[in-house]
Structures are given as C-alpha cells and as structure tokens.
Amino acid sequence: MSRILLAGFLLTLEALAATGFKAGVGRIVITPRKPIYLSGYANRNRPSEGAVHDLWAKALAIEDSRGSRLVLVTTDLIGLPRHISETVAARVQKQYGLDRARLVLNSSHTHTGPLVGQNLSILFDLGPEDAARVQEYSLDLTGKLVAVVGAALADLSPAELSYGHGQAPFAMNRREPGPNGVRIGVNPSGPSDKDVPVLRVTAPGGAIRAILFGYGCHNTTLTGEFYKISGDYAGFAQIEVEKAQPGATALFMMLCGGDQNPNPRSRLDLAEAHGATLAAAVSRVLSQPMKRIEGPVRTAFRIVELGFAPHTREKFEARVNDGNVFVARHAKAMLKAYDEGRPMRRYPYPVQAVALGKQVTLVALGGEVVVDYALRVKKRYGSEGMIVAGYSNDVMAYVPSLRVLKEGGYEAVDSTTYYGVPGPWAEDVEEKIFTAIGQVMERVKR
C-alpha cells in the first residue's frame, strides 16, 4: 500500500473513531409500594389510592470515542430536591467515576406522583406515619437513582445518535392578566414553546434502543381531586412511544414549562389524549430523516448564587397567625430559620450545559423555569438542535423571568409560600442565570 493510500486510510479510521458513540440504557420502577401523599396540590387530604400506571426512573448513558461520558436521568416525579440530587451525584462519582458535570437529573413534574423529601413539604402537615413513609420512599429512591445510572453504564455498546424535532399543540400559557393582576388561567396570546426535541439511539443494525424526547408544559392535566399515581401526559406519552417502538426505552425530559398548562385538563381521558398527541409528534419525527450526531461529548456545570428580595423577621411575625394555613405554616418555618441564625438570603442554583458534537446542545436549569428562558436561549444561540430544560438537578422554586417577576402572580410571588423560600427572587435573577448560561455554553462550545 502506498504512503498516500495508507495516510488516507488512517485518516478515515481516525474520522470514524472521532464520530463513534456507545450508549446504554437503564430503567427501574419507582412507584411507591405503599399509599403516600401526592405532591403538587394543597387541597389533597389523604394518601394515594392505587396507580394508573407505574412511575419510572430511566437513564441514558452516552460515551464518545475518547471515553468522555454523560448520563441523562429522567424521573416521573414532581422534582428532586437538592439534598437528594447531591447525594446521588456524590455516590455516582464515587462508584462510577462520573463527575458532577456529566450527570443530568430531570423530573417530569407530574402532580400525581409522591412527595419527595422536603420538596413542597409546606403543602401538608403530615402525621408521623405519613411523614415516615415519605422519608422511607426518598431513601429508597436515592438508591434506585444510583442503581439506574450504574445499569445504563453497564449497558454501553456501539450506537448511532440522531436528532430531530416536532411540535405538539396542547401547551398553553396559563398567566391570564385581569383587573386584579395575573392569575392562573388560560392565555392564548402569552408566550409558549411547542417544540418537541427528539434524540434517537440506534444499534449498529438499526434497531432503536432509546428515544429521549421533551416538552415544555406542566404535567397537570390531572388536578387535585385525583388520588391515583400516574405520570400524567408524560407517563402516557412514554407508554405510547414504547408501544410504537417495541424494545425501545422512551425517556421524557421536562423543558421550560413553569408557566404552561395542558389545555384542556382535569380529566383522565385528557391526560391520555395529550400523551397520545405528544407520542404522535415523536413518531412523526422518527419517521422522517434525522440529523446524525457526530463529535465529542462536552459538559459543564456550575452553581450561581441567586438572591431573594429583602425580608425581615417582622414580615413573618405579622403572618404567623394568618387565616391562610399555608401562609401561617410558611411564616413559622421562616421564623424557625431566623431563630437558628440561618435566614435564607441566597440560594445555590444549578446551571448545566451538554454538547453532543456540534449538532445538539442541552441547557439544563434548576427549578420551575418559565418559557421566557427557553425562548431567550434559542434567540441567543439558535434554535436548531437546542434543548432547554427546567426541572433539572434541583427543584427549589419557580424561576421567573424579570418580565414575570414584575408582573407578579403565582409563578413570581404566591408559589414561594408552598416552596418554603422567603419570598420572590431579587430582580437580577434572570441576568445572573444568563451570565451562568453564557459561562457553561462557552465551555461546551470550545
């Protein structure tokens, strides 16, 4: 073989190696074994009553040709509080050598899933037995999340990744303006993002092994009168995608749906219908040519300290006997923090970015992020191949944009009572988060 042919052959091999991936999938049932209080609605007054279908934690592991790894974990849960995410991340790093930037933990935000740890604990004044059950579930969940990461890593084998996106129509902006301010309702003229990003993982022979898809809409088709466990529309969508693609694992990623509700809602058949609509959108993407992903896996993770609007002890003392039980309960919790010398002034907020070659970029943000963040990221960095997820790594509160913060309403102000934070974020919240987004994006785009 001539030197020229040999050199060309070696360059071809190098190019193939640079674009090759391995992928692995893990899944584990996380349905509570015993009746447990469901999270998301304050009007519930008793534990769950059976299940419509199982809840799952699913993991997709990806390794590039240089051995750089990433694991995406999706959960059919209201959200993972920081103490669980940090525990899982520390154990994953110790057991599998995966550093924090390479682990994404996302929750679907179903409102027919269990209370998790201290997340939204002010919603209920649990008795000893119910509180113990939540604690038991949270401990078991932590172990299962570590195990599902391990299962995905153990399943790594050659794979091809491809990407596409579609649309689903049922997300509706819920911030309805009125004479008394903004309330939760239906606002067809408000901003939304109907995008359905789809990541397909196939084996060398062409069989589909995994389908990761996302949507930016609250999983609140099923409202507070429902007591059966389910993943809401996202749970039904995953079931339908897996029926359409036998042998594949479907993973749902919640995007920036903090101010979006499914429309219409409040019936089980509507949750099934929205799930079917989303699954159909995924199927349409899979049936069309998709863009092959080539290149390395790059990740970046950082914590930015977000401040709250100023507050004083006197503010909460004035509310401790409020006729609204949740306001009073919140005030007592805030006063306890003052008594212990740790009033909450700032919060460590997670911002993460992942690049799969030059074709796909994921920005993963903590909390219940409103749609303005997704729209601004896409405007700044481009919408092609861009996925912007909220509900990732920590769900501590709503995360309003400056626009939403100034307008007020539930996402900006009222929800802070239920999340147990002292009040609204400071007005620099959006700019601080976007500064951090710029920093992690710079690292993954090098």
C-alpha positions in Angstrom: 0.0 0.0 0.0 1.4 3.4 -1.0 2.1 6.0 1.7 -0.6 8.2 0.3 -3.2 5.4 0.4 -2.0 4.4 3.9 -2.3 8.0 5.1 -5.8 8.3 3.7 -6.8 5.0 5.3 -5.5 6.1 8.7 -7.3 9.5 8.3 -10.5 7.7 7.5 -10.1 5.4 10.6 -9.4 8.5 12.8 -12.5 10.3 11.4 -14.7 7.2 12.1 -13.3 6.9 15.6 -14.0 10.6 16.3 -17.7 10.2 15.5 -18.4 6.9 17.1 -20.6 6.6 20.2 -21.5 4.0 22.7 -24.8 4.2 24.5 -26.5 2.3 27.3 -30.0 2.3 28.9 -31.2 1.6 32.4 -34.7 1.7 33.9 -36.2 1.0 37.3 -39.7 1.2 38.7 -40.1 4.0 41.3 -43.8 3.6 42.1 -44.3 3.8 45.9 -45.1 0.5 47.4 -47.4 1.9 50.0 -50.1 4.7 49.9 -48.3 8.1 50.1 -49.3 11.7 49.9 -49.1 13.0 46.3 -47.4 16.3 45.6 -48.4 19.4 43.7 -51.8 20.3 45.0 -52.5 21.6 48.5 -56.2 20.5 48.6 -55.4 16.8 48.9 -56.1 15.5 52.4 -55.3 11.8 52.2 -52.7 9.5 50.7 -52.7 7.9 47.2 -55.3 5.3 46.2 -53.5 2.9 43.8 -51.9 3.7 40.5 -53.0 4.2 36.9 -49.6 3.1 35.7 -46.0 2.7 37.1 -43.6 5.6 37.6 -40.1 5.1 36.3 -36.6 6.4 36.6 -34.8 5.9 33.3 -31.2 6.6 32.4 -29.4 7.1 29.0 -25.6 6.8 29.1 -23.6 8.1 26.2 -19.8 7.7 25.7 -17.9 9.2 22.8 -14.9 7.8 21.0 -12.5 9.3 23.5 -14.2 7.8 26.5 -16.0 11.0 27.6 -19.3 10.1 29.3 -22.7 11.6 30.0 -25.7 10.1 31.8 -29.2 11.6 31.5 -31.7 10.5 34.1 -35.4 11.2 33.8 -37.9 10.6 36.6 -41.7 10.6 36.8 -41.6 12.8 39.8 -42.7 16.3 41.0 -39.0 17.2 41.3 -35.8 16.2 43.0 -34.7 18.4 45.9 -31.1 19.4 46.2 -30.2 17.1 49.1 -31.3 14.0 47.0 -29.6 15.2 43.8 -26.3 16.0 45.6 -26.4 12.6 47.4 -27.0 10.8 44.2 -24.3 12.7 42.3 -21.7 12.1 45.1 -22.4 8.3 45.1 -22.3 8.1 41.3 -19.0 9.9 41.3 -17.6 7.5 43.9 -19.0 4.3 42.4 -18.7 5.0 38.7 -16.2 7.9 38.4 -18.7 10.2 36.8 -18.1 13.8 37.8 -21.0 16.2 38.5 -21.0 17.9 35.1 -21.7 14.6 33.4 -24.9 13.7 35.3 -28.2 15.4 34.4 -31.2 14.6 36.7 -34.5 15.8 35.3 -38.1 15.4 36.6 -41.3 15.4 34.7 -43.1 17.3 37.4 -46.1 15.1 37.5 -48.7 16.2 40.0 -49.9 12.6 40.6 -46.6 11.4 41.9 -45.4 11.2 45.5 -44.0 13.8 47.9 -40.2 13.6 47.6 -38.0 14.6 50.6 -38.7 18.2 51.7 -39.8 19.3 48.3 -43.1 21.3 48.7 -43.4 20.0 52.3 -45.4 23.1 53.4 -48.3 21.7 51.3 -49.2 19.3 54.1 -49.0 18.9 57.9 -48.2 15.2 57.8 -48.7 12.9 60.8 -45.9 10.7 62.0 -46.8 7.7 59.8 -47.2 9.6 56.6 -44.0 11.6 57.2 -42.1 8.4 57.9 -43.5 6.9 54.6 -42.2 9.9 52.6 -38.8 9.6 54.3 -38.7 5.9 53.5 -39.6 6.5 49.9 -37.0 9.2 49.5 -34.2 6.9 50.9 -35.3 4.1 48.6 -35.5 6.5 45.6 -31.9 7.7 46.2 -30.6 4.2 46.0 -32.6 3.4 42.9 -31.3 6.5 41.1 -27.7 5.5 41.7 -28.6 2.0 40.6 -30.2 3.1 37.3 -27.1 5.1 36.4 -25.0 2.0 37.0 -27.3 -0.1 34.9 -27.0 2.4 31.9 -23.2 2.5 32.2 -23.1 -1.3 32.3 -25.2 -1.4 29.1 -22.8 0.7 27.0 -22.4 -0.7 23.4 -21.8 0.8 20.0 -24.6 3.1 18.9 -25.6 5.9 16.5 -27.2 9.1 17.7 -29.6 11.2 15.6 -31.7 14.2 16.3 -34.9 15.9 15.1 -37.7 18.0 16.4 -41.5 18.3 16.0 -44.4 20.2 17.5 -47.3 19.4 19.9 -50.1 21.9 20.4 -51.6 21.4 23.8 -49.2 23.6 26.0 -51.0 26.9 26.9 -49.6 29.9 28.7 -51.5 30.0 32.0 -50.7 33.5 33.1 -54.0 35.2 32.5 -54.0 39.0 33.1 -57.0 40.6 34.7 -58.2 43.7 36.6 -56.7 42.3 39.9 -53.4 41.2 38.4 -52.2 37.9 36.9 -54.0 34.7 37.8 -53.7 31.1 36.7 -56.0 30.6 33.8 -55.7 30.4 30.0 -53.8 33.0 28.0 -53.6 32.0 24.3 -51.7 35.2 23.5 -49.0 34.5 26.1 -45.6 33.1 25.1 -45.3 29.3 24.6 -42.8 26.9 23.1 -44.5 24.0 21.3 -41.2 22.3 20.3 -40.7 18.6 20.8 -37.0 17.7 20.6 -36.2 14.0 19.9 -32.9 12.2 20.4 -32.8 8.7 18.9 -30.3 6.0 19.8 -29.9 3.0 17.5 -27.9 -0.1 17.5 -25.5 -0.8 14.6 -28.1 -3.0 12.9 -30.6 -0.1 13.0 -32.8 -1.3 15.9 -34.0 1.7 18.1 -32.7 1.3 21.6 -33.8 4.6 23.2 -35.8 7.7 22.4 -35.3 10.8 24.5 -38.0 13.5 23.9 -39.0 16.7 25.7 -41.8 19.2 26.0 -42.3 22.4 28.0 -45.7 22.0 29.7 -46.8 21.3 33.3 -47.8 17.7 34.0 -51.1 19.0 35.5 -53.8 17.5 33.3 -54.8 15.6 36.4 -55.8 18.1 39.1 -56.1 17.9 42.8 -59.1 15.7 43.0 -57.1 12.8 41.5 -55.5 10.4 44.0 -54.2 7.7 41.8 -50.5 7.7 41.0 -49.5 8.4 37.4 -47.0 10.2 35.2 -49.8 12.4 33.7 -49.5 13.1 30.0 -45.7 12.4 30.1 -46.3 9.0 31.5 -48.9 8.1 28.9 -46.7 9.5 26.1 -43.8 7.3 27.2 -46.1 4.3 27.2 -47.3 5.1 23.7 -43.9 5.7 22.3 -42.7 2.3 23.6 -45.7 0.6 22.1 -44.9 2.1 18.7 -41.2 1.1 19.0 -41.1 -2.3 20.7 -37.8 -2.9 22.5 -37.0 0.8 22.8 -36.9 2.8 26.1 -38.7 6.1 26.0 -37.4 8.9 28.3 -39.4 12.1 28.8 -37.5 15.3 29.7 -39.4 18.3 31.1 -38.4 21.5 29.4 -39.3 25.1 30.5 -43.0 24.7 31.3 -43.2 26.7 34.6 -46.0 29.0 33.2 -47.5 26.4 30.8 -50.5 24.2 31.4 -52.0 21.5 29.2 -55.2 22.6 27.7 -57.9 21.3 28.2 -57.4 19.5 31.5 -58.9 17.9 34.7 -59.9 14.5 33.2 -58.0 11.2 32.9 -59.0 10.8 29.3 -57.5 14.2 28.6 -54.1 13.1 30.1 -54.3 10.1 27.9 -55.1 12.2 24.8 -52.3 14.7 25.5 -49.9 11.8 25.9 -51.1 10.3 22.6 -50.7 13.7 20.9 -47.1 14.0 22.2 -46.3 10.4 21.2 -47.6 11.0 17.7 -45.4 14.1 17.4 -42.4 11.9 18.4 -43.4 9.2 15.9 -43.6 11.8 13.1 -40.0 12.9 13.9 -38.8 9.3 13.9 -40.5 8.6 10.5 -38.6 11.4 8.8 -34.8 11.9 8.1 -33.0 12.9 11.2 -29.6 14.6 11.7 -26.8 12.3 12.6 -24.8 13.5 15.7 -21.1 13.4 15.3 -18.3 14.6 17.6 -17.3 14.6 21.2 -19.4 14.9 24.4 -18.7 18.1 26.3 -20.3 19.1 29.6 -20.1 22.0 32.1 -21.8 22.6 35.4 -21.8 25.5 37.8 -23.6 26.9 40.8 -24.7 30.5 40.8 -25.8 32.2 44.0 -29.3 33.8 43.5 -30.5 36.3 46.0 -34.0 36.9 47.3 -35.8 40.2 47.7 -35.0 41.7 51.1 -37.0 40.3 54.0 -37.1 40.8 57.8 -38.2 38.8 60.8 -41.1 41.3 61.3 -42.5 40.3 58.0 -43.1 36.8 59.1 -44.1 37.6 62.6 -47.0 39.5 61.1 -48.1 36.4 59.2 -47.7 33.7 61.8 -51.4 33.9 62.8 -52.7 34.4 59.3 -56.1 32.8 58.5 -54.5 31.1 55.5 -53.0 27.9 56.9 -50.2 27.8 54.3 -49.2 31.4 54.9 -49.1 30.7 58.7 -47.1 27.5 58.2 -44.7 29.2 55.9 -44.2 32.1 58.4 -43.4 29.6 61.2 -40.8 27.9 59.0 -39.2 31.2 58.2 -39.1 32.3 61.8 -37.5 29.0 62.8 -34.8 29.8 60.3 -34.3 33.2 61.9 -34.2 31.7 65.4 -31.5 29.3 64.2 -29.5 32.1 62.8 -29.8 31.0 59.2 -32.4 33.1 57.4 -32.4 32.3 53.7 -30.9 35.2 51.8 -29.4 33.4 48.8 -29.7 30.0 47.1 -27.2 27.9 45.2 -28.7 27.5 41.8 -27.5 24.8 39.3 -26.8 25.6 35.6 -25.6 22.9 33.3 -24.8 22.6 29.6 -24.1 19.5 27.5 -23.0 19.4 23.8 -23.2 16.3 21.6 -20.9 17.3 18.9 -22.0 20.4 17.1 -25.5 19.1 16.4 -27.2 19.1 19.8 -26.9 21.3 22.9 -28.8 20.8 26.1 -29.1 23.6 28.7 -30.4 22.2 32.0 -31.7 24.6 34.6 -32.9 24.1 38.1 -36.4 24.9 39.3 -39.7 25.6 37.6 -38.4 27.7 34.8 -40.8 29.8 32.8 -40.8 29.7 29.0 -39.1 33.1 28.6 -35.8 31.3 29.4 -36.1 28.8 26.6 -37.1 31.5 24.1 -34.2 33.7 25.1 -31.6 30.9 24.9 -32.8 29.9 21.4 -32.8 33.5 20.3 -29.2 33.9 21.5 -27.7 30.6 20.5 -30.1 29.4 17.8 -33.0 27.0 18.0 -31.6 24.2 15.7 -30.5 21.4 17.9 -31.1 23.4 21.1 -32.9 21.8 24.1 -33.6 24.0 27.1 -34.8 22.0 30.2 -36.0 23.2 33.5 -36.7 20.9 36.5 -33.1 19.7 36.4 -30.8 18.8 39.3 -32.9 20.7 41.9 -36.5 21.9 42.0 -36.5 24.5 44.7 -38.9 27.1 43.5 -40.4 28.8 40.4 -37.8 30.6 38.3 -39.5 33.7 36.8 -38.0 35.9 34.1 -37.7 39.6 35.0 -40.9 40.2 33.0 -42.9 37.6 35.0 -41.3 38.8 38.3 -42.5 42.4 37.6 -46.0 41.2 36.6 -46.4 39.2 39.8 -48.8 36.4 40.2 -48.4 32.8 41.2 -45.1 32.0 39.5 -43.4 35.2 40.7 -44.8 35.5 44.3 -47.5 33.3 45.6 -45.7 30.0 44.9 -42.8 30.9 47.2 -45.1 30.1 50.2 -45.5 26.5 49.2 -41.9 26.0 48.3 -40.7 27.3 51.7 -38.5 30.1 50.4 -38.7 33.5 52.0 -40.2 35.3 49.0 -39.6 36.4 45.5 -36.2 36.3 43.9 -34.3 39.6 43.5 -34.7 41.4 40.2 -31.3 40.3 38.9 -32.4 36.7 38.8 -32.7 36.4 35.1 -29.4 38.2 34.3 -27.5 36.1 36.9 -28.8 32.9 35.3 -28.0 34.0 31.8 -24.5 35.0 32.8 -24.0 31.5 34.1 -25.6 30.0 31.0 -23.1 32.0 28.9 -20.2 30.6 31.0 -21.2 26.9 30.6 -22.0 27.4 27.0 -18.6 28.8 26.3 -17.0 25.7 27.9 -19.0 23.2 25.9 -18.7 25.0 22.6 -14.9 25.2 22.6 
